[in-house]
Amino acid sequence: DCVDVSNLQRQILHFSGDVGREKTQSACEKLNALNPEVELSVSDCRLSAENVAEIISPYDVVVDAVDNADTKYLLNDWCVAMRKPLVHGAVGGFSGNVMTILPESACLRCVFPYESRSASEADDKAILGATAGVAGCLQAAEVVKLVTGAGNLLAGRLLSFDLLAMRFSTVAVARRSDCRAH
């Protein structure tokens, strides 16, 4: 996936001079400049059923920061099958949602079983940079809590936010017995 001018207002690792470059390369360059001690592994490919295991297996936690439903469900299904924690996030316009998926908790398919548009609002809605930033910060906090064991995770709960109304709400979500991912 290449940097597009429409990405610049919400994907803060890319600059105007990066338009047309591979996003992975642009992001890697910026992260190395920010902290040269960080070890980065770059995969310049689309995630698919054929390569998901090879790409994601080495990691302890997976963060869903993708903008299409097919990849969200691929990540969900693979992480559920492999019992790997997944921190899900989806945004569209001024709203978004975040939840953490653990082996024993509800997953994306439990909450959005029919691959509904709600599961990936980013497919057709413009994304405000601030909305992506809020979701990203919430996801980062979930990863820190997962790694450190601190606080209460959003496992079994879906946090939704609406920046126009400045409302945040959390609802309990149950693991479905008929969920095809479990």
N, CA and C atoms as an extended XYZ file, in Angstrom:
546
Properties=species:S:1:pos:R:3:atomname:S:1:resname:S:1:resid:I:1 pbc="F F F"
N         0.858       -1.174        0.000 N   ASP     1
C         0.000        0.000        0.000 CA  ASP     1
C         0.901        1.234        0.000 C   ASP     1
N         0.610        2.170       -0.837 N   CYS     2
C         1.426        3.385       -0.971 CA  CYS     2
C         0.770        4.575       -0.281 C   CYS     2
N         1.599        5.494        0.158 N   VAL     3
C         1.125        6.727        0.780 CA  VAL     3
C         0.369        7.548       -0.261 C   VAL     3
N        -0.831        7.966        0.113 N   ASP     4
C        -1.664        8.815       -0.729 CA  ASP     4
C        -1.842       10.147        0.000 C   ASP     4
N        -2.063       11.198       -0.751 N   VAL     5
C        -2.244       12.512       -0.132 CA  VAL     5
C        -3.381       12.496        0.895 C   VAL     5
N        -4.402       11.665        0.685 N   SER     6
C        -5.527       11.587        1.626 CA  SER     6
C        -5.122       10.968        2.960 C   SER     6
N        -3.989       10.279        3.016 N   ASN     7
C        -3.512        9.666        4.256 CA  ASN     7
C        -2.852       10.674        5.193 C   ASN     7
N        -2.366       11.772        4.659 N   LEU     8
C        -1.485       12.663        5.414 CA  LEU     8
C        -2.129       13.287        6.645 C   LEU     8
N        -3.424       13.531        6.636 N   GLN     9
C        -4.065       14.180        7.784 CA  GLN     9
C        -4.327       13.225        8.940 C   GLN     9
N        -4.162       11.926        8.731 N   ARG    10
C        -4.444       10.986        9.820 CA  ARG    10
C        -3.331        9.986       10.080 C   ARG    10
N        -2.404        9.817        9.166 N   GLN    11
C        -1.301        8.867        9.343 CA  GLN    11
C        -0.026        9.676        9.559 C   GLN    11
N         0.273        9.923       10.822 N   ILE    12
C         1.270       10.925       11.187 CA  ILE    12
C         2.713       10.540       10.878 C   ILE    12
N         2.971        9.324       10.482 N   LEU    13
C         4.335        8.936       10.115 CA  LEU    13
C         4.683        9.288        8.673 C   LEU    13
N         3.708        9.762        7.909 N   HIS    14
C         3.945       10.077        6.500 CA  HIS    14
C         3.871       11.581        6.264 C   HIS    14
N         4.776       12.060        5.411 N   PHE    15
C         4.848       13.482        5.067 CA  PHE    15
C         4.548       13.658        3.587 C   PHE    15
N         4.364       14.890        3.151 N   SER    16
C         4.047       15.183        1.744 CA  SER    16
C         5.046       14.544        0.787 C   SER    16
N         6.311       14.564        1.126 N   GLY    17
C         7.340       13.976        0.272 CA  GLY    17
C         7.264       12.464        0.169 C   GLY    17
N         6.428       11.833        1.004 N   ASP    18
C         6.289       10.372        0.985 CA  ASP    18
C         5.190        9.886        0.050 C   ASP    18
N         4.393       10.780       -0.501 N   VAL    19
C         3.296       10.373       -1.386 CA  VAL    19
C         3.865        9.517       -2.516 C   VAL    19
N         3.257        8.346       -2.703 N   GLY    20
C         3.699        7.400       -3.724 CA  GLY    20
C         4.655        6.337       -3.208 C   GLY    20
N         5.248        6.547       -2.038 N   ARG    21
C         6.160        5.555       -1.447 CA  ARG    21
C         5.366        4.465       -0.735 C   ARG    21
N         5.977        3.306       -0.556 N   GLU    22
C         5.373        2.248        0.249 CA  GLU    22
C         5.211        2.757        1.684 C   GLU    22
N         4.027        2.551        2.259 N   LYS    23
C         3.777        2.999        3.628 CA  LYS    23
C         4.738        2.342        4.611 C   LYS    23
N         5.032        1.077        4.389 N   THR    24
C         5.921        0.374        5.317 CA  THR    24
C         7.301        1.010        5.343 C   THR    24
N         7.817        1.380        4.190 N   GLN    25
C         9.149        1.986        4.120 CA  GLN    25
C         9.158        3.381        4.738 C   GLN    25
N         8.139        4.168        4.431 N   SER    26
C         8.034        5.516        4.989 CA  SER    26
C         7.941        5.459        6.514 C   SER    26
N         7.094        4.588        7.020 N   ALA    27
C         6.915        4.464        8.470 CA  ALA    27
C         8.195        3.975        9.142 C   ALA    27
N         8.844        2.993        8.547 N   CYS    28
C        10.083        2.443        9.100 CA  CYS    28
C        11.154        3.532        9.202 C   CYS    28
N        11.275        4.325        8.159 N   GLU    29
C        12.254        5.420        8.138 CA  GLU    29
C        12.000        6.409        9.273 C   GLU    29
N        10.744        6.793        9.468 N   LYS    30
C        10.408        7.772       10.510 CA  LYS    30
C        10.635        7.185       11.904 C   LYS    30
N        10.256        5.927       12.098 N   LEU    31
C        10.435        5.301       13.407 CA  LEU    31
C        11.910        5.127       13.738 C   LEU    31
N        12.727        4.781       12.752 N   ASN    32
C        14.173        4.674       12.974 CA  ASN    32
C        14.782        6.025       13.310 C   ASN    32
N        14.293        7.093       12.677 N   ALA    33
C        14.792        8.434       12.984 CA  ALA    33
C        14.392        8.846       14.401 C   ALA    33
N        13.191        8.462       14.811 N   LEU    34
C        12.697        8.783       16.145 CA  LEU    34
C        13.484        8.040       17.221 C   LEU    34
N        13.762        6.754       16.969 N   ASN    35
C        14.490        5.932       17.934 CA  ASN    35
C        15.286        4.859       17.193 C   ASN    35
N        16.569        5.108       16.951 N   PRO    36
C        17.390        4.149       16.208 CA  PRO    36
C        17.631        2.839       16.955 C   PRO    36
N        17.283        2.780       18.235 N   GLU    37
C        17.471        1.554       19.019 CA  GLU    37
C        16.345        0.543       18.809 C   GLU    37
N        15.256        0.967       18.172 N   VAL    38
C        14.114        0.087       17.942 CA  VAL    38
C        14.425       -0.853       16.786 C   VAL    38
N        14.152       -2.128       16.996 N   GLU    39
C        14.328       -3.117       15.930 CA  GLU    39
C        12.990       -3.283       15.210 C   GLU    39
N        12.981       -3.006       13.919 N   LEU    40
C        11.752       -3.076       13.130 CA  LEU    40
C        11.837       -4.206       12.123 C   LEU    40
N        10.711       -4.854       11.919 N   SER    41
C        10.591       -5.899       10.910 CA  SER    41
C         9.502       -5.456        9.945 C   SER    41
N         9.841       -5.308        8.681 N   VAL    42
C         8.907       -4.784        7.686 CA  VAL    42
C         8.479       -5.888        6.732 C   VAL    42
N         7.182       -5.976        6.486 N   SER    43
C         6.631       -6.910        5.502 CA  SER    43
C         5.921       -6.086        4.437 C   SER    43
N         6.525       -5.981        3.268 N   ASP    44
C         5.928       -5.222        2.159 CA  ASP    44
C         5.002       -6.116        1.351 C   ASP    44
N         3.867       -6.454        1.927 N   CYS    45
C         2.904       -7.309        1.224 CA  CYS    45
C         1.531       -7.111        1.847 C   CYS    45
N         0.526       -7.552        1.143 N   ARG    46
C        -0.834       -7.532        1.689 CA  ARG    46
C        -0.996       -8.764        2.569 C   ARG    46
N        -1.609       -8.585        3.727 N   LEU    47
C        -1.876       -9.708        4.608 CA  LEU    47
C        -2.944      -10.582        3.974 C   LEU    47
N        -2.715      -11.886        3.965 N   SER    48
C        -3.658      -12.818        3.351 CA  SER    48
C        -3.696      -14.101        4.165 C   SER    48
N        -4.645      -14.962        3.854 N   ALA    49
C        -4.741      -16.261        4.527 CA  ALA    49
C        -3.466      -17.070        4.316 C   ALA    49
N        -2.803      -16.844        3.197 N   GLU    50
C        -1.589      -17.595        2.876 CA  GLU    50
C        -0.375      -17.128        3.680 C   GLU    50
N        -0.320      -15.849        4.079 N   ASN    51
C         0.887      -15.366        4.758 CA  ASN    51
C         0.667      -14.894        6.197 C   ASN    51
N        -0.559      -14.933        6.685 N   VAL    52
C        -0.850      -14.400        8.016 CA  VAL    52
C        -0.043      -15.108        9.103 C   VAL    52
N         0.086      -16.410        9.051 N   ALA    53
C         0.822      -17.144       10.085 CA  ALA    53
C         2.294      -16.749       10.092 C   ALA    53
N         2.889      -16.688        8.923 N   GLU    54
C         4.309      -16.341        8.817 CA  GLU    54
C         4.586      -14.930        9.339 C   GLU    54
N         3.706      -14.004        9.022 N   ILE    55
C         3.930      -12.607        9.401 CA  ILE    55
C         3.644      -12.354       10.877 C   ILE    55
N         2.586      -12.937       11.415 N   ILE    56
C         2.128      -12.566       12.754 CA  ILE    56
C         2.592      -13.515       13.862 C   ILE    56
N         2.914      -14.746       13.538 N   SER    57
C         3.298      -15.727       14.562 CA  SER    57
C         4.353      -15.254       15.559 C   SER    57
N         5.380      -14.535       15.130 N   PRO    58
C         6.439      -14.171       16.086 CA  PRO    58
C         6.024      -13.188       17.183 C   PRO    58
N         4.863      -12.568       17.066 N   TYR    59
C         4.501      -11.482       17.971 CA  TYR    59
C         3.570      -11.939       19.091 C   TYR    59
N         3.693      -11.278       20.255 N   ASP    60
C         2.893      -11.624       21.428 CA  ASP    60
C         1.504      -11.007       21.398 C   ASP    60
N         1.366       -9.844       20.773 N   VAL    61
C         0.103       -9.111       20.702 CA  VAL    61
C        -0.053       -8.585       19.281 C   VAL    61
N        -1.278       -8.631       18.757 N   VAL    62
C        -1.566       -8.112       17.421 CA  VAL    62
C        -2.468       -6.891       17.577 C   VAL    62
N        -2.154       -5.825       16.852 N   VAL    63
C        -2.968       -4.608       16.864 CA  VAL    63
C        -3.628       -4.463       15.498 C   VAL    63
N        -4.950       -4.408       15.491 N   ASP    64
C        -5.733       -4.223       14.266 CA  ASP    64
C        -5.851       -2.727       14.003 C   ASP    64
N        -5.004       -2.243       13.106 N   ALA    65
C        -5.048       -0.832       12.701 CA  ALA    65
C        -5.268       -0.759       11.197 C   ALA    65
N        -5.993       -1.727       10.671 N   VAL    66
C        -6.227       -1.802        9.224 CA  VAL    66
C        -7.547       -1.131        8.874 C   VAL    66
N        -7.691       -0.808        7.591 N   ASP    67
C        -8.865       -0.035        7.184 CA  ASP    67
C        -9.820       -0.781        6.266 C   ASP    67
N        -9.806       -2.118        6.318 N   ASN    68
C       -10.800       -2.845        5.518 CA  ASN    68
C       -11.295       -4.068        6.274 C   ASN    68
N       -12.558       -4.394        6.073 N   ALA    69
C       -13.225       -5.456        6.827 CA  ALA    69
C       -12.597       -6.825        6.586 C   ALA    69
N       -12.236       -7.145        5.354 N   ASP    70
C       -11.672       -8.467        5.074 CA  ASP    70
C       -10.429       -8.732        5.918 C   ASP    70
N        -9.546       -7.751        6.012 N   THR    71
C        -8.324       -7.937        6.791 CA  THR    71
C        -8.626       -7.971        8.280 C   THR    71
N        -9.603       -7.189        8.736 N   LYS    72
C        -9.996       -7.231       10.142 CA  LYS    72
C       -10.474       -8.635       10.524 C   LYS    72
N       -11.314       -9.231        9.686 N   TYR    73
C       -11.816      -10.574        9.980 CA  TYR    73
C       -10.726      -11.625        9.853 C   TYR    73
N        -9.798      -11.452        8.924 N   LEU    74
C        -8.664      -12.366        8.805 CA  LEU    74
C        -7.839      -12.333       10.086 C   LEU    74
N        -7.506      -11.138       10.572 N   LEU    75
C        -6.764      -11.008       11.827 CA  LEU    75
C        -7.535      -11.631       12.981 C   LEU    75
N        -8.817      -11.326       13.077 N   ASN    76
C        -9.659      -11.867       14.139 CA  ASN    76
C        -9.640      -13.391       14.121 C   ASN    76
N        -9.938      -13.970       12.973 N   ASP    77
C       -10.053      -15.424       12.882 CA  ASP    77
C        -8.731      -16.109       13.202 C   ASP    77
N        -7.627      -15.553       12.697 N   TRP    78
C        -6.328      -16.167       12.936 CA  TRP    78
C        -5.954      -16.044       14.410 C   TRP    78
N        -6.142      -14.860       15.000 N   CYS    79
C        -5.793      -14.669       16.410 CA  CYS    79
C        -6.648      -15.540       17.327 C   CYS    79
N        -7.928      -15.672       17.029 N   VAL    80
C        -8.790      -16.549       17.825 CA  VAL    80
C        -8.293      -17.991       17.721 C   VAL    80
N        -8.009      -18.451       16.515 N   ALA    81
C        -7.543      -19.830       16.311 CA  ALA    81
C        -6.209      -20.088       17.012 C   ALA    81
N        -5.329      -19.109       17.020 N   MET    82
C        -4.000      -19.264       17.617 CA  MET    82
C        -3.948      -18.826       19.083 C   MET    82
N        -5.103      -18.373       19.605 N   ARG    83
C        -5.200      -17.924       20.996 CA  ARG    83
C        -4.226      -16.776       21.288 C   ARG    83
N        -4.137      -15.858       20.338 N   LYS    84
C        -3.230      -14.716       20.438 CA  LYS    84
C        -4.050      -13.446       20.686 C   LYS    84
N        -3.671      -12.620       21.658 N   PRO    85
C        -4.412      -11.385       21.923 CA  PRO    85
C        -4.429      -10.454       20.708 C   PRO    85
N        -5.595       -9.856       20.467 N   LEU    86
C        -5.792       -8.916       19.366 CA  LEU    86
C        -6.458       -7.662       19.922 C   LEU    86
N        -5.875       -6.514       19.651 N   VAL    87
C        -6.474       -5.245       20.055 CA  VAL    87
C        -7.091       -4.632       18.801 C   VAL    87
N        -8.424       -4.658       18.759 N   HIS    88
C        -9.186       -4.207       17.595 CA  HIS    88
C        -9.510       -2.727       17.702 C   HIS    88
N        -9.468       -2.049       16.565 N   GLY    89
C        -9.907       -0.665       16.487 CA  GLY    89
C       -10.522       -0.409       15.126 C   GLY    89
N       -11.565        0.389       15.091 N   ALA    90
C       -12.200        0.775       13.829 CA  ALA    90
C       -12.660        2.218       13.965 C   ALA    90
N       -12.500        2.987       12.903 N   VAL    91
C       -12.909        4.387       12.926 CA  VAL    91
C       -13.595        4.768       11.626 C   VAL    91
N       -14.438        5.768       11.720 N   GLY    92
C       -15.085        6.348       10.551 CA  GLY    92
C       -15.650        7.695       10.936 C   GLY    92
N       -15.338        8.703       10.167 N   GLY    93
C       -15.822       10.038       10.497 CA  GLY    93
C       -15.326       10.472       11.860 C   GLY    93
N       -16.257       10.827       12.741 N   PHE    94
C       -15.928       11.271       14.096 CA  PHE    94
C       -16.108       10.160       15.132 C   PHE    94
N       -16.362        8.926       14.706 N   SER    95
C       -16.649        7.865       15.676 CA  SER    95
C       -15.732        6.668       15.479 C   SER    95
N       -15.689        5.848       16.516 N   GLY    96
C       -14.869        4.649       16.438 CA  GLY    96
C       -15.169        3.709       17.577 C   GLY    96
N       -14.497        2.561       17.550 N   ASN    97
C       -14.621        1.606       18.640 CA  ASN    97
C       -13.324        0.841       18.813 C   ASN    97
N       -13.138        0.348       20.030 N   VAL    98
C       -11.938       -0.393       20.404 CA  VAL    98
C       -12.363       -1.521       21.322 C   VAL    98
N       -11.733       -2.684       21.165 N   MET    99
C       -11.917       -3.776       22.117 CA  MET    99
C       -10.714       -4.698       22.052 C   MET    99
N       -10.473       -5.395       23.135 N   THR   100
C        -9.384       -6.358       23.194 CA  THR   100
C        -9.978       -7.752       23.146 C   THR   100
N        -9.415       -8.566       22.271 N   ILE   101
C        -9.915       -9.925       22.067 CA  ILE   101
C        -8.895      -10.898       22.647 C   ILE   101
N        -9.325      -11.633       23.657 N   LEU   102
C        -8.505      -12.662       24.287 CA  LEU   102
C        -9.115      -14.020       23.968 C   LEU   102
N        -8.370      -15.110       24.180 N   PRO   103
C        -8.916      -16.433       23.838 CA  PRO   103
C       -10.268      -16.737       24.474 C   PRO   103
N       -10.500      -16.246       25.688 N   GLU   104
C       -11.748      -16.557       26.383 CA  GLU   104
C       -12.837      -15.504       26.184 C   GLU   104
N       -12.543      -14.420       25.484 N   SER   105
C       -13.511      -13.328       25.367 CA  SER   105
C       -14.236      -13.336       24.025 C   SER   105
N       -15.201      -12.441       23.915 N   ALA   106
C       -15.895      -12.237       22.643 CA  ALA   106
C       -14.894      -11.735       21.613 C   ALA   106
N       -15.133      -12.099       20.357 N   CYS   107
C       -14.260      -11.652       19.272 CA  CYS   107
C       -15.046      -10.731       18.335 C   CYS   107
N       -14.394      -10.289       17.290 N   LEU   108
C       -15.038       -9.393       16.329 CA  LEU   108
C       -16.283      -10.030       15.727 C   LEU   108
N       -16.213      -11.323       15.389 N   ARG   109
C       -17.379      -12.012       14.810 CA  ARG   109
C       -18.498      -12.195       15.830 C   ARG   109
N       -18.159      -12.278       17.115 N   CYS   110
C       -19.200      -12.359       18.144 CA  CYS   110
C       -20.009      -11.066       18.182 C   CYS   110
N       -19.326       -9.943       17.996 N   VAL   111
C       -19.970       -8.634       18.073 CA  VAL   111
C       -20.610       -8.251       16.744 C   VAL   111
N       -19.923       -8.549       15.638 N   PHE   112
C       -20.401       -8.235       14.284 CA  PHE   112
C       -20.408       -9.530       13.469 C   PHE   112
N       -21.364      -10.444       13.728 N   PRO   113
C       -21.304      -11.794       13.148 CA  PRO   113
C       -21.474      -11.868       11.639 C   PRO   113
N       -22.074      -10.895       11.039 N   TYR   114
C       -22.360      -11.012        9.606 CA  TYR   114
C       -21.472      -10.109        8.763 C   TYR   114
N       -20.315       -9.752        9.301 N   GLU   115
C       -19.385       -8.874        8.596 CA  GLU   115
C       -20.091       -7.599        8.150 C   GLU   115
N       -20.849       -7.055        9.096 N   SER   116
C       -21.634       -5.854        8.817 CA  SER   116
C       -20.736       -4.646        8.602 C   SER   116
N       -21.268       -3.623        8.013 N   ARG   117
C       -20.504       -2.402        7.741 CA  ARG   117
C       -19.992       -1.781        9.047 C   ARG   117
N       -20.693       -1.993       10.149 N   SER   118
C       -20.275       -1.407       11.415 CA  SER   118
C       -18.914       -1.912       11.861 C   SER   118
N       -18.563       -3.107       11.458 N   ALA   119
C       -17.298       -3.686       11.897 CA  ALA   119
C       -16.107       -2.954       11.303 C   ALA   119
N       -16.285       -2.330       10.173 N   SER   120
C       -15.186       -1.587        9.563 CA  SER   120
C       -15.729       -0.334        8.908 C   SER   120
N       -16.032        0.637        9.738 N   GLU   121
C       -16.620        1.868        9.235 CA  GLU   121
C       -15.688        2.597        8.274 C   GLU   121
N       -14.405        2.290        8.343 N   ALA   122
C       -13.430        3.018        7.529 CA  ALA   122
C       -13.538        2.708        6.051 C   ALA   122
N       -14.255        1.647        5.677 N   ASP   123
C       -14.347        1.279        4.269 CA  ASP   123
C       -14.888        2.410        3.405 C   ASP   123
N       -15.916        3.131        3.859 N   ASP   124
C       -16.543        4.135        3.019 CA  ASP   124
C       -16.576        5.534        3.616 C   ASP   124
N       -16.279        5.687        4.888 N   LYS   125
C       -16.372        6.994        5.530 CA  LYS   125
C       -15.006        7.668        5.563 C   LYS   125
N       -15.021        8.977        5.415 N   ALA   126
C       -13.788        9.737        5.596 CA  ALA   126
C       -13.355        9.604        7.053 C   ALA   126
N       -12.068        9.575        7.269 N   ILE   127
C       -11.550        9.400        8.620 CA  ILE   127
C       -10.867       10.683        9.061 C   ILE   127
N       -11.354       11.265       10.138 N   LEU   128
C       -10.752       12.451       10.722 CA  LEU   128
C        -9.476       12.038       11.449 C   LEU   128
N        -8.418       12.791       11.262 N   GLY   129
C        -7.154       12.465       11.914 CA  GLY   129
C        -7.282       12.322       13.419 C   GLY   129
N        -8.055       13.194       14.044 N   ALA   130
C        -8.240       13.129       15.495 CA  ALA   130
C        -8.923       11.828       15.911 C   ALA   130
N        -9.843       11.342       15.091 N   THR   131
C       -10.542       10.090       15.402 CA  THR   131
C        -9.564        8.924       15.378 C   THR   131
N        -8.745        8.866       14.342 N   ALA   132
C        -7.733        7.809       14.260 CA  ALA   132
C        -6.758        7.920       15.426 C   ALA   132
N        -6.422        9.147       15.811 N   GLY   133
C        -5.514        9.349       16.931 CA  GLY   133
C        -6.082        8.854       18.248 C   GLY   133
N        -7.355        9.132       18.492 N   VAL   134
C        -8.006        8.660       19.723 CA  VAL   134
C        -8.013        7.134       19.752 C   VAL   134
N        -8.438        6.515       18.652 N   ALA   135
C        -8.472        5.048       18.601 CA  ALA   135
C        -7.075        4.474       18.797 C   ALA   135
N        -6.089        5.057       18.143 N   GLY   136
C        -4.715        4.573       18.274 CA  GLY   136
C        -4.189        4.683       19.691 C   GLY   136
N        -4.491        5.787       20.365 N   CYS   137
C        -4.061        5.951       21.756 CA  CYS   137
C        -4.743        4.942       22.672 C   CYS   137
N        -6.033        4.713       22.455 N   LEU   138
C        -6.751        3.715       23.254 CA  LEU   138
C        -6.172        2.322       23.008 C   LEU   138
N        -5.860        1.999       21.757 N   GLN   139
C        -5.268        0.702       21.443 CA  GLN   139
C        -3.883        0.571       22.083 C   GLN   139
N        -3.089        1.632       22.029 N   ALA   140
C        -1.762        1.597       22.647 CA  ALA   140
C        -1.874        1.353       24.152 C   ALA   140
N        -2.844        1.992       24.796 N   ALA   141
C        -3.054        1.782       26.232 CA  ALA   141
C        -3.427        0.329       26.513 C   ALA   141
N        -4.258       -0.256       25.651 N   GLU   142
C        -4.628       -1.666       25.823 CA  GLU   142
C        -3.401       -2.574       25.708 C   GLU   142
N        -2.515       -2.287       24.757 N   VAL   143
C        -1.295       -3.094       24.601 CA  VAL   143
C        -0.425       -2.976       25.847 C   VAL   143
N        -0.254       -1.767       26.362 N   VAL   144
C         0.544       -1.576       27.573 CA  VAL   144
C        -0.066       -2.364       28.730 C   VAL   144
N        -1.389       -2.313       28.882 N   LYS   145
C        -2.054       -3.067       29.953 CA  LYS   145
C        -1.873       -4.569       29.761 C   LYS   145
N        -1.957       -5.032       28.527 N   LEU   146
C        -1.754       -6.458       28.240 CA  LEU   146
C        -0.346       -6.902       28.637 C   LEU   146
N         0.636       -6.129       28.235 N   VAL   147
C         2.032       -6.492       28.463 CA  VAL   147
C         2.412       -6.398       29.937 C   VAL   147
N         1.872       -5.406       30.634 N   THR   148
C         2.252       -5.193       32.033 CA  THR   148
C         1.320       -5.873       33.030 C   THR   148
N         0.128       -6.262       32.590 N   GLY   149
C        -0.846       -6.846       33.505 CA  GLY   149
C        -1.560       -5.804       34.354 C   GLY   149
N        -1.411       -4.537       34.025 N   ALA   150
C        -2.028       -3.457       34.801 CA  ALA   150
C        -3.426       -3.142       34.281 C   ALA   150
N        -4.283       -2.683       35.169 N   GLY   151
C        -5.588       -2.168       34.763 CA  GLY   151
C        -6.568       -3.204       34.267 C   GLY   151
N        -7.697       -2.707       33.788 N   ASN   152
C        -8.767       -3.555       33.268 CA  ASN   152
C        -8.797       -3.454       31.752 C   ASN   152
N        -8.663       -4.574       31.103 N   LEU   153
C        -8.693       -4.616       29.641 CA  LEU   153
C       -10.114       -4.474       29.112 C   LEU   153
N       -10.214       -4.124       27.859 N   LEU   154
C       -11.508       -4.067       27.172 CA  LEU   154
C       -11.878       -5.438       26.609 C   LEU   154
N       -11.513       -6.497       27.290 N   ALA   155
C       -11.897       -7.855       26.891 CA  ALA   155
C       -13.330       -8.081       27.353 C   ALA   155
N       -14.188       -8.518       26.434 N   GLY   156
C       -15.594       -8.697       26.759 CA  GLY   156
C       -16.357       -7.388       26.822 C   GLY   156
N       -15.717       -6.311       26.367 N   ARG   157
C       -16.355       -4.995       26.350 CA  ARG   157
C       -15.967       -4.270       25.067 C   ARG   157
N       -16.918       -3.554       24.502 N   LEU   158
C       -16.675       -2.735       23.315 CA  LEU   158
C       -16.774       -1.275       23.730 C   LEU   158
N       -15.682       -0.540       23.577 N   LEU   159
C       -15.684        0.886       23.864 CA  LEU   159
C       -15.981        1.608       22.559 C   LEU   159
N       -17.029        2.411       22.563 N   SER   160
C       -17.392        3.210       21.389 CA  SER   160
C       -17.263        4.677       21.750 C   SER   160
N       -16.843        5.471       20.771 N   PHE   161
C       -16.744        6.902       21.031 CA  PHE   161
C       -17.270        7.697       19.848 C   PHE   161
N       -17.810        8.863       20.186 N   ASP   162
C       -18.352        9.797       19.206 CA  ASP   162
C       -17.762       11.159       19.541 C   ASP   162
N       -16.834       11.621       18.723 N   LEU   163
C       -16.152       12.874       19.021 CA  LEU   163
C       -17.011       14.104       18.746 C   LEU   163
N       -18.047       13.981       17.916 N   LEU   164
C       -18.956       15.116       17.708 CA  LEU   164
C       -19.752       15.405       18.971 C   LEU   164
N       -20.250       14.349       19.598 N   ALA   165
C       -21.023       14.496       20.838 CA  ALA   165
C       -20.118       14.454       22.066 C   ALA   165
N       -18.838       14.120       21.863 N   MET   166
C       -17.858       13.926       22.925 CA  MET   166
C       -18.386       12.931       23.960 C   MET   166
N       -18.834       11.774       23.423 N   ARG   167
C       -19.383       10.698       24.245 CA  ARG   167
C       -18.530        9.447       24.100 C   ARG   167
N       -18.248        8.823       25.231 N   PHE   168
C       -17.575        7.536       25.267 CA  PHE   168
C       -18.495        6.583       26.012 C   PHE   168
N       -18.680        5.392       25.490 N   SER   169
C       -19.508        4.408       26.187 CA  SER   169
C       -18.871        3.033       26.029 C   SER   169
N       -19.116        2.212       27.010 N   THR   170
C       -18.612        0.847       26.981 CA  THR   170
C       -19.784       -0.086       27.225 C   THR   170
N       -19.915       -1.094       26.373 N   VAL   171
C       -20.968       -2.091       26.546 CA  VAL   171
C       -20.333       -3.468       26.656 C   VAL   171
N       -20.949       -4.306       27.476 N   ALA   172
C       -20.484       -5.685       27.600 CA  ALA   172
C       -20.844       -6.447       26.332 C   ALA   172
N       -19.919       -7.259       25.860 N   VAL   173
C       -20.169       -8.110       24.696 CA  VAL   173
C       -19.814       -9.542       25.082 C   VAL   173
N       -20.707      -10.454       24.752 N   ALA   174
C       -20.524      -11.848       25.146 CA  ALA   174
C       -19.999      -12.686       23.985 C   ALA   174
N       -19.235      -13.681       24.339 N   ARG   175
C       -18.772      -14.658       23.353 CA  ARG   175
C       -19.988      -15.460       22.900 C   ARG   175
N       -20.169      -15.575       21.606 N   ARG   176
C       -21.343      -16.270       21.055 CA  ARG   176
C       -21.041      -17.755       20.863 C   ARG   176
N       -21.972      -18.581       21.278 N   SER   177
C       -21.780      -20.029       21.119 CA  SER   177
C       -21.799      -20.440       19.652 C   SER   177
N       -22.450      -19.644       18.799 N   ASP   178
C       -22.518      -19.972       17.372 CA  ASP   178
C       -21.499      -19.192       16.532 C   ASP   178
N       -20.534      -18.562       17.180 N   CYS   179
C       -19.522      -17.793       16.455 CA  CYS   179
C       -18.621      -18.739       15.675 C   CYS   179
N       -18.459      -18.485       14.398 N   ARG   180
C       -17.667      -19.396       13.559 CA  ARG   180
C       -16.167      -19.260       13.773 C   ARG   180
N       -15.732      -18.231       14.490 N   ALA   181
C       -14.299      -18.076       14.759 CA  ALA   181
C       -13.847      -18.909       15.956 C   ALA   181
N       -14.760      -19.193       16.894 N   HIS   182
C       -14.375      -19.934       18.115 CA  HIS   182
C       -14.519      -21.425       17.908 C   HIS   182
